[in-house]
Amino acid sequence: MTTLFFDIGATLADPLFEADGSLRLRPRPRAVRVLDAFTGERTGIISDPGTAQDAVARATAALHEAFPGRFTDDHLIHFGPKTSRAIFDKAVTSSGGPADACVFVGENHDERAFARKAGMRVAAHPVFTRAAIENRPVFWTRIELPEGQGLAALAAVADGAEVVPVHVASPGLVLAMASALGVEALQQGGFTTDVRGPVEDTAAFLVRDDRAVPFPDAFAGASEESRTVTEGAMRAAAAFCFAAGELTGYPRPIASLGPAPGGVYVAAPAGVPIEDVHPQGAKPGHTEILLPDPALLSRPGEAGPQSFAGAAADGLAGMGDGLPSAETIAAVRAAVTPEALRAHVARISGVEPLFPGGPLKVRSRDAASADNGLVVDALVQHFQGLGLVVRRHAFTWRGHQLFNVEAEHHVEGADSAVLITGHLDSTAKGGRFVDANGDPRPYDPAVDPAPGADDDGSGTAAVMAAAQCLHALVEDGREPTRHVRFVLFNAEEQALFGSKRYTLAAAAADDRIAGVFQMDMIAGLQDGSAPTVEIHAGSSVPGPVVAASDALGGLVARTLPALAPGFAIQQLTGPGDPAIGRSDHASFHERGWPAIAVSEDLFGPHEGPGTGTRQYHTPGDTLLDEDHDPQYAAAIARSVTATALTFAGL
C-alpha cells in the first residue's frame, strides 16, 4: 500500500501566525479535493514548523483544525527541518514499507530532491499525487491559447485535469505543470501544448535580459511581427546562455523552457542558486520565481463586475480631485519626517541598536542571515505599539523559516484594503569580498554585512512612518473607510519570493485589495542631481489591472507637487515600463490587483544608470553613504503615504 506524505506550507495550506501568536492554516486550492480523493489511503505529514518551543504543538493543533479527520496516524506525522534526507528516511521507516511505496507531495524543489534521495516518489503539487503513485512523469508545458479562448476557458479545463499553471506570459501563453493526461485534456479543450522537460526536483524562473539585442542585417526589412518574434528568441537565448554560463560546476544544469516576456523561462534543479545570477549592466530585479497555483488563472482582482481592479479607476471619482486634504497633509508632514526615516533606517541597518537602549546592532537583513528574524521581531514590536493587528506570514526559503510582516488597521464594514508596502530584506551580493589571503571570494549572506539602507531600508522606514501617521490621524478622531494594511515582504531579493507567497495566500483567501503602494529604494540621490521620482504601474498582465494601476500612479503624480515641489516625475506604464516584474508590486499584478512601485531614479526610460544610489547591492549601501538622502526619501514617502491614506478614505 502506498503511503502519502504531504508538506503543509504552500502545499496543503498557507500558514498565518495571528496577533495572539496562534497558528492558522488556510487550505490551498484543490488541496481538500485531493485529500478527499484518497480517503482510505495512509496519509502523513512531513513539515517544518520552525524552532519555537511550542512549534510542534501549534502545528499539530492547526493541522487537525484545518483538516479534521484527515491525518489520524500520529506515527506518520513528522515535524522537523527538511534540509537533508534525514526526516524523509524517518518517514519511510514509519511507513513500514519500502521507500518507493512512499510519495512526498511538496511544492519546494529542494525538499523534493532530498525525498528522492531517500528513495521516495515525489509530486510537485497535490494535483499530481495520483501521477506519482502511478509513477507517471509531470512536465513543464507551454500552453498557447487560440484566439477567442481566454484564461477563463483554460481555467475550466485545467481545474478538472492534472494541470497546474505557474505563469501567465500574455493573453495567449501560459506556462504550466502537466502530466501526459493533463496535456491530453488541454489538447482536447482546443489548446496547443509544447511539452518541455520533466518537473521532478526543478523550479521555474523567469530570467530577464534587458541588454540591447543586435539585429542581423537580414531583418532590416522584416515585418514588425517577425522582428518581435526574432528579438524574443534572441533575448531568450542570450539570457539563458548567460545564466547557464554563470552556473557551471553544479551537478545538474539549468534547462530552457523557451522564450518569456523580456527573457527566458528556466527550470533550475535543486540547489542551483539562479536568483544570484545578475548580468552585467542589467536592470535590478531581473529574476522572478514562478510558483504553481491552480488559482493563478482566476485573477481575483478582476473577477466579476464588482472587481476592485476593474472598478478602481471609476472609484477614484468619489475622491473629488484625488488630492489629500489639508488635515491629511499636515499629519503626513508631522509623522513622515527625515528624522523619523533616518532613525528607523539607523536601527534596521546597524548604525544604531535594533532595540532602543539595547546592545544589538544588526549586520544584515539578508534572508540567510540570523539577523533577518531579529529585524522581523523589531518590526512586529513597532506595529504592535501603534495598536495595529499584526500577523506573520510564514514561509520557507532554502531551509530558512522567514516571515512577511502584516499590520492592519481594521475598519468595521469596509469592503477592501489599501496596502502600503516595502521589502524588509537586504543583500550585498553585488559587493566584492576577499578571503584571508586577499583572494576574491563569493558573497556569504550568513556572515557578510548587507546594511541595505536604501534597498530597501528606506522603503521599510517609510512604511513604518506611514503607520505612525495613520495612528496619529485615528487618535485625532479620523477613520478611513477601507482597511489600511502595512506589509513588509521578506526574500524580495530572492526573486520576489516573499510577495509571491503573500499574494498566493491572499488569492486563495479571496482577499479584497483595492490598491497597493510599494516603495522600493527611495533614498538614493547623487549629489548635485535634480530630484526625480519614478512611478511604475506597467504590467505584462492584460486586463483591468493595467488601467487601475495607471490610475493609482496618476494619484501619486498629482500629489507629489504638494509634498515634493520641484521633483521631476517619471510616470512609467504600459508594456514598456522597465520595472515590469522587478519589484513586489508585480506579484499583485499577477493576481489582477492594481499596484504601483515608487522609487528613486533607478530604472527610468533612459539608457545607463540613473541618479539613485551607486551602492546598489553592496556593503556600502549605508545610512552614511554620500548618496543616501533622508530629505529626498521623506518627500517621496510623504507623497505616497498621503495618496494611499486618501485612497483609503481619509
Secondary structure, DSSP 8 states (H G I E B T S, - for coil): --EEEE--BTTTEEEEE-TTS-EEEEE-TTHHHHHHHTTTSEEEEEE---SSTTHHHHHHHHHHHHSTTT---GGGEEES--SSSHHHHHHHHHHTS-GGGEEEE-S-HHHHHHHHHTT-EEESSGGGHHHHHTT--EEEEEEE--TT--HHHHHHHHTTTTEEEEEEEETTEEEEEEEHHHHHHHHHTT-EEEEEEE-TTEEEEEEE--S-----GGGTT--HHHHHHHHHHHHHHHHHHHHHHHTTTSSS--EEEEEETTEEEEEEETT--GGG---TT--S--EEEE---TTTTT-TTT-STT-HHHHHHHHGGGGTTS---HHHHHHHHHHS-HHHHHHHHHHHHTSS-SSTTSS---SB--TTSTHHHHHHHHHHHHHHTTT-EEEEEEEEETTEEEEEEEEEE--TT---EEEEEEE-----TTS-EE-TTS-EE---TTTS-B--TTTTHHHHHHHHHHHHHHHHHHHTT---SSEEEEEEES-TTTTTHHHHHHHHHHHHTT--EEEEEEE----B--TT---EEEEE---SS-SHHHHHHHHHHHHHHHHHHHHSTT-EEEEE-STT-TTTTSSTHHHHHTTT--EEEEESSSS-SSSS--SS-S-TTSTT-STTSTTB-HHHHHHHHHHHHHHHHHHTT-
